[in-house]
Amino acid sequence: MSASAENEASTKQESGPSGAVQDDQKKIAVRTGDGEVFELNEEVAMEMETIKTFYQEDDKCETVTMPLPNVERWELQKVIEYCSKYLELKNKEDFDRKLKVFQAEFIKSLSPKCLLCLANTANYLDIQYLQDFICQAVADHIKNKDVEYVRELFEVENDFV
């Protein structure tokens, strides 16, 4: 089963074609590799260095939908969910404790393969705090696992056969 199929049921759409959040904030449009167009709140979009750079380098970009060919719909939904919550908690008291509670809940529904996909997405979108969190979650997951499990997870062939 693919990573996107595993998360299809558990992923809710925070912002996008059918579930757009209505407010007065400036929106930035992006298109995922599977063709979905999302209108992101500017504050959330600017957490993604790839998008931030795209819009800062070209003053006409505000009317253009930015393509994200390496990001699937479900991945962007999870990134939006994480970044939105991160921004919400950022200036609150007890940020670290509340963030850890959210992070524990966030990864509960994700398979190891999905975590790897999100690590690649966080890297592509250049969201350092998300990448650090996801990579640590993957490291925690493979800790004390046997070599065969890790090879299978990372799809590494055993060429010592």
C-alpha positions as protocol buffer text, in pm:
chain_id: "A"
residue {
  index: 1
  type: MET
  ca { x: 0 y: 0 z: 0 }
}
residue {
  index: 2
  type: SER
  ca { x: 138 y: 340 z: -92 }
}
residue {
  index: 3
  type: ALA
  ca { x: 213 y: 605 z: 167 }
}
residue {
  index: 4
  type: SER
  ca { x: -58 y: 829 z: 25 }
}
residue {
  index: 5
  type: ALA
  ca { x: -317 y: 552 z: 39 }
}
residue {
  index: 6
  type: GLU
  ca { x: -224 y: 475 z: 399 }
}
residue {
  index: 7
  type: ASN
  ca { x: -288 y: 835 z: 499 }
}
residue {
  index: 8
  type: GLU
  ca { x: -589 y: 907 z: 277 }
}
residue {
  index: 9
  type: ALA
  ca { x: -845 y: 834 z: 547 }
}
residue {
  index: 10
  type: SER
  ca { x: -655 y: 993 z: 834 }
}
residue {
  index: 11
  type: THR
  ca { x: -558 y: 1316 z: 664 }
}
residue {
  index: 12
  type: LYS
  ca { x: -796 y: 1608 z: 685 }
}
residue {
  index: 13
  type: GLN
  ca { x: -770 y: 1893 z: 444 }
}
residue {
  index: 14
  type: GLU
  ca { x: -678 y: 2216 z: 622 }
}
residue {
  index: 15
  type: SER
  ca { x: -685 y: 2437 z: 316 }
}
residue {
  index: 16
  type: GLY
  ca { x: -752 y: 2365 z: -46 }
}
residue {
  index: 17
  type: PRO
  ca { x: -1011 y: 2337 z: -320 }
}
residue {
  index: 18
  type: SER
  ca { x: -1295 y: 2195 z: -113 }
}
residue {
  index: 19
  type: GLY
  ca { x: -1197 y: 2302 z: 237 }
}
residue {
  index: 20
  type: ALA
  ca { x: -1052 y: 2649 z: 199 }
}
residue {
  index: 21
  type: VAL
  ca { x: -1036 y: 2848 z: 517 }
}
residue {
  index: 22
  type: GLN
  ca { x: -1206 y: 3182 z: 474 }
}
residue {
  index: 23
  type: ASP
  ca { x: -1031 y: 3485 z: 625 }
}
residue {
  index: 24
  type: ASP
  ca { x: -880 y: 3816 z: 525 }
}
residue {
  index: 25
  type: GLN
  ca { x: -518 y: 3698 z: 514 }
}
residue {
  index: 26
  type: LYS
  ca { x: -326 y: 3712 z: 190 }
}
residue {
  index: 27
  type: LYS
  ca { x: -330 y: 3377 z: 9 }
}
residue {
  index: 28
  type: ILE
  ca { x: -58 y: 3208 z: -190 }
}
residue {
  index: 29
  type: ALA
  ca { x: -155 y: 2944 z: -445 }
}
residue {
  index: 30
  type: VAL
  ca { x: 48 y: 2627 z: -494 }
}
residue {
  index: 31
  type: ARG
  ca { x: -11 y: 2318 z: -708 }
}
residue {
  index: 32
  type: THR
  ca { x: 98 y: 1976 z: -589 }
}
residue {
  index: 33
  type: GLY
  ca { x: 254 y: 1713 z: -811 }
}
residue {
  index: 34
  type: ASP
  ca { x: -80 y: 1532 z: -830 }
}
residue {
  index: 35
  type: GLY
  ca { x: -255 y: 1846 z: -955 }
}
residue {
  index: 36
  type: GLU
  ca { x: -434 y: 1980 z: -645 }
}
residue {
  index: 37
  type: VAL
  ca { x: -429 y: 2357 z: -600 }
}
residue {
  index: 38
  type: PHE
  ca { x: -408 y: 2493 z: -246 }
}
residue {
  index: 39
  type: GLU
  ca { x: -445 y: 2850 z: -128 }
}
residue {
  index: 40
  type: LEU
  ca { x: -218 y: 2887 z: 171 }
}
residue {
  index: 41
  type: ASN
  ca { x: -229 y: 3163 z: 426 }
}
residue {
  index: 42
  type: GLU
  ca { x: 77 y: 3378 z: 367 }
}
residue {
  index: 43
  type: GLU
  ca { x: 200 y: 3323 z: 722 }
}
residue {
  index: 44
  type: VAL
  ca { x: 198 y: 2944 z: 678 }
}
residue {
  index: 45
  type: ALA
  ca { x: 344 y: 2961 z: 325 }
}
residue {
  index: 46
  type: MET
  ca { x: 635 y: 3178 z: 444 }
}
residue {
  index: 47
  type: GLU
  ca { x: 738 y: 2900 z: 684 }
}
residue {
  index: 48
  type: MET
  ca { x: 837 y: 2707 z: 371 }
}
residue {
  index: 49
  type: GLU
  ca { x: 1165 y: 2853 z: 247 }
}
residue {
  index: 50
  type: THR
  ca { x: 1112 y: 2712 z: -104 }
}
residue {
  index: 51
  type: ILE
  ca { x: 786 y: 2906 z: -141 }
}
residue {
  index: 52
  type: LYS
  ca { x: 924 y: 3211 z: 36 }
}
residue {
  index: 53
  type: THR
  ca { x: 1219 y: 3229 z: -207 }
}
residue {
  index: 54
  type: PHE
  ca { x: 993 y: 3181 z: -509 }
}
residue {
  index: 55
  type: TYR
  ca { x: 771 y: 3472 z: -411 }
}
residue {
  index: 56
  type: GLN
  ca { x: 1051 y: 3703 z: -300 }
}
residue {
  index: 57
  type: GLU
  ca { x: 1251 y: 3664 z: -620 }
}
residue {
  index: 58
  type: ASP
  ca { x: 972 y: 3749 z: -864 }
}
residue {
  index: 59
  type: ASP
  ca { x: 729 y: 4033 z: -799 }
}
residue {
  index: 60
  type: LYS
  ca { x: 478 y: 3885 z: -1047 }
}
residue {
  index: 61
  type: CYS
  ca { x: 457 y: 3558 z: -855 }
}
residue {
  index: 62
  type: GLU
  ca { x: 165 y: 3673 z: -641 }
}
residue {
  index: 63
  type: THR
  ca { x: -63 y: 3608 z: -938 }
}
residue {
  index: 64
  type: VAL
  ca { x: 104 y: 3278 z: -1031 }
}
residue {
  index: 65
  type: THR
  ca { x: 31 y: 2935 z: -887 }
}
residue {
  index: 66
  type: MET
  ca { x: 362 y: 2791 z: -773 }
}
residue {
  index: 67
  type: PRO
  ca { x: 418 y: 2432 z: -885 }
}
residue {
  index: 68
  type: LEU
  ca { x: 537 y: 2183 z: -623 }
}
residue {
  index: 69
  type: PRO
  ca { x: 606 y: 1878 z: -844 }
}
residue {
  index: 70
  type: ASN
  ca { x: 776 y: 1678 z: -567 }
}
residue {
  index: 71
  type: VAL
  ca { x: 489 y: 1714 z: -318 }
}
residue {
  index: 72
  type: GLU
  ca { x: 169 y: 1510 z: -315 }
}
residue {
  index: 73
  type: ARG
  ca { x: -164 y: 1639 z: -185 }
}
residue {
  index: 74
  type: TRP
  ca { x: -162 y: 1435 z: 136 }
}
residue {
  index: 75
  type: GLU
  ca { x: 194 y: 1548 z: 213 }
}
residue {
  index: 76
  type: LEU
  ca { x: 107 y: 1915 z: 172 }
}
residue {
  index: 77
  type: GLN
  ca { x: -200 y: 1868 z: 390 }
}
residue {
  index: 78
  type: LYS
  ca { x: 16 y: 1725 z: 669 }
}
residue {
  index: 79
  type: VAL
  ca { x: 274 y: 2005 z: 626 }
}
residue {
  index: 80
  type: ILE
  ca { x: -3 y: 2267 z: 648 }
}
residue {
  index: 81
  type: GLU
  ca { x: -142 y: 2100 z: 958 }
}
residue {
  index: 82
  type: TYR
  ca { x: 199 y: 2093 z: 1127 }
}
residue {
  index: 83
  type: CYS
  ca { x: 306 y: 2445 z: 1031 }
}
residue {
  index: 84
  type: SER
  ca { x: -30 y: 2593 z: 1129 }
}
residue {
  index: 85
  type: LYS
  ca { x: -15 y: 2432 z: 1472 }
}
residue {
  index: 86
  type: TYR
  ca { x: 350 y: 2528 z: 1513 }
}
residue {
  index: 87
  type: LEU
  ca { x: 265 y: 2893 z: 1440 }
}
residue {
  index: 88
  type: GLU
  ca { x: -35 y: 2878 z: 1672 }
}
residue {
  index: 89
  type: LEU
  ca { x: 178 y: 2748 z: 1961 }
}
residue {
  index: 90
  type: LYS
  ca { x: 491 y: 2951 z: 1884 }
}
residue {
  index: 91
  type: ASN
  ca { x: 414 y: 3249 z: 2108 }
}
residue {
  index: 92
  type: LYS
  ca { x: 224 y: 3067 z: 2381 }
}
residue {
  index: 93
  type: GLU
  ca { x: 342 y: 2987 z: 2728 }
}
residue {
  index: 94
  type: ASP
  ca { x: 480 y: 2638 z: 2770 }
}
residue {
  index: 95
  type: PHE
  ca { x: 551 y: 2612 z: 2396 }
}
residue {
  index: 96
  type: ASP
  ca { x: 784 y: 2311 z: 2424 }
}
residue {
  index: 97
  type: ARG
  ca { x: 541 y: 2099 z: 2626 }
}
residue {
  index: 98
  type: LYS
  ca { x: 244 y: 2181 z: 2404 }
}
residue {
  index: 99
  type: LEU
  ca { x: 447 y: 2118 z: 2090 }
}
residue {
  index: 100
  type: LYS
  ca { x: 562 y: 1777 z: 2217 }
}
residue {
  index: 101
  type: VAL
  ca { x: 200 y: 1681 z: 2289 }
}
residue {
  index: 102
  type: PHE
  ca { x: 98 y: 1788 z: 1938 }
}
residue {
  index: 103
  type: GLN
  ca { x: 395 y: 1610 z: 1779 }
}
residue {
  index: 104
  type: ALA
  ca { x: 313 y: 1284 z: 1958 }
}
residue {
  index: 105
  type: GLU
  ca { x: -44 y: 1303 z: 1827 }
}
residue {
  index: 106
  type: PHE
  ca { x: 74 y: 1408 z: 1479 }
}
residue {
  index: 107
  type: ILE
  ca { x: 292 y: 1102 z: 1419 }
}
residue {
  index: 108
  type: LYS
  ca { x: 49 y: 849 z: 1566 }
}
residue {
  index: 109
  type: SER
  ca { x: -138 y: 812 z: 1238 }
}
residue {
  index: 110
  type: LEU
  ca { x: 175 y: 800 z: 1019 }
}
residue {
  index: 111
  type: SER
  ca { x: 344 y: 482 z: 904 }
}
residue {
  index: 112
  type: PRO
  ca { x: 724 y: 468 z: 881 }
}
residue {
  index: 113
  type: LYS
  ca { x: 700 y: 500 z: 499 }
}
residue {
  index: 114
  type: CYS
  ca { x: 484 y: 811 z: 539 }
}
residue {
  index: 115
  type: LEU
  ca { x: 740 y: 958 z: 779 }
}
residue {
  index: 116
  type: LEU
  ca { x: 1008 y: 910 z: 513 }
}
residue {
  index: 117
  type: CYS
  ca { x: 788 y: 1080 z: 253 }
}
residue {
  index: 118
  type: LEU
  ca { x: 728 y: 1372 z: 490 }
}
residue {
  index: 119
  type: ALA
  ca { x: 1100 y: 1398 z: 564 }
}
residue {
  index: 120
  type: ASN
  ca { x: 1162 y: 1435 z: 190 }
}
residue {
  index: 121
  type: THR
  ca { x: 881 y: 1689 z: 163 }
}
residue {
  index: 122
  type: ALA
  ca { x: 1013 y: 1893 z: 457 }
}
residue {
  index: 123
  type: ASN
  ca { x: 1354 y: 1888 z: 294 }
}
residue {
  index: 124
  type: TYR
  ca { x: 1215 y: 1994 z: -46 }
}
residue {
  index: 125
  type: LEU
  ca { x: 1007 y: 2276 z: 107 }
}
residue {
  index: 126
  type: ASP
  ca { x: 1301 y: 2364 z: 336 }
}
residue {
  index: 127
  type: ILE
  ca { x: 1113 y: 2369 z: 667 }
}
residue {
  index: 128
  type: GLN
  ca { x: 1398 y: 2303 z: 907 }
}
residue {
  index: 129
  type: TYR
  ca { x: 1196 y: 2257 z: 1228 }
}
residue {
  index: 130
  type: LEU
  ca { x: 964 y: 2005 z: 1058 }
}
residue {
  index: 131
  type: GLN
  ca { x: 1256 y: 1823 z: 898 }
}
residue {
  index: 132
  type: ASP
  ca { x: 1434 y: 1798 z: 1234 }
}
residue {
  index: 133
  type: PHE
  ca { x: 1120 y: 1661 z: 1401 }
}
residue {
  index: 134
  type: ILE
  ca { x: 1041 y: 1406 z: 1127 }
}
residue {
  index: 135
  type: CYS
  ca { x: 1401 y: 1285 z: 1102 }
}
residue {
  index: 136
  type: GLN
  ca { x: 1412 y: 1238 z: 1479 }
}
residue {
  index: 137
  type: ALA
  ca { x: 1083 y: 1044 z: 1461 }
}
residue {
  index: 138
  type: VAL
  ca { x: 1233 y: 817 z: 1192 }
}
residue {
  index: 139
  type: ALA
  ca { x: 1551 y: 771 z: 1399 }
}
residue {
  index: 140
  type: ASP
  ca { x: 1343 y: 682 z: 1706 }
}
residue {
  index: 141
  type: HIS
  ca { x: 1144 y: 436 z: 1498 }
}
residue {
  index: 142
  type: ILE
  ca { x: 1443 y: 245 z: 1362 }
}
residue {
  index: 143
  type: LYS
  ca { x: 1630 y: 245 z: 1692 }
}
residue {
  index: 144
  type: ASN
  ca { x: 1700 y: -114 z: 1802 }
}
residue {
  index: 145
  type: LYS
  ca { x: 1548 y: -259 z: 1482 }
}
residue {
  index: 146
  type: ASP
  ca { x: 1728 y: -532 z: 1295 }
}
residue {
  index: 147
  type: VAL
  ca { x: 1922 y: -462 z: 976 }
}
residue {
  index: 148
  type: GLU
  ca { x: 1669 y: -636 z: 752 }
}
residue {
  index: 149
  type: TYR
  ca { x: 1386 y: -415 z: 877 }
}
residue {
  index: 150
  type: VAL
  ca { x: 1590 y: -98 z: 814 }
}
residue {
  index: 151
  type: ARG
  ca { x: 1692 y: -219 z: 468 }
}
residue {
  index: 152
  type: GLU
  ca { x: 1331 y: -290 z: 380 }
}
residue {
  index: 153
  type: LEU
  ca { x: 1213 y: 45 z: 517 }
}
residue {
  index: 154
  type: PHE
  ca { x: 1472 y: 242 z: 320 }
}
residue {
  index: 155
  type: GLU
  ca { x: 1445 y: 7 z: 21 }
}
residue {
  index: 156
  type: VAL
  ca { x: 1814 y: -80 z: 29 }
}
residue {
  index: 157
  type: GLU
  ca { x: 1913 y: -400 z: -151 }
}
residue {
  index: 158
  type: ASN
  ca { x: 2143 y: -640 z: 22 }
}
residue {
  index: 159
  type: ASP
  ca { x: 2418 y: -680 z: -233 }
}
residue {
  index: 160
  type: PHE
  ca { x: 2624 y: -910 z: -10 }
}
residue {
  index: 161
  type: VAL
  ca { x: 2416 y: -1214 z: -110 }
}
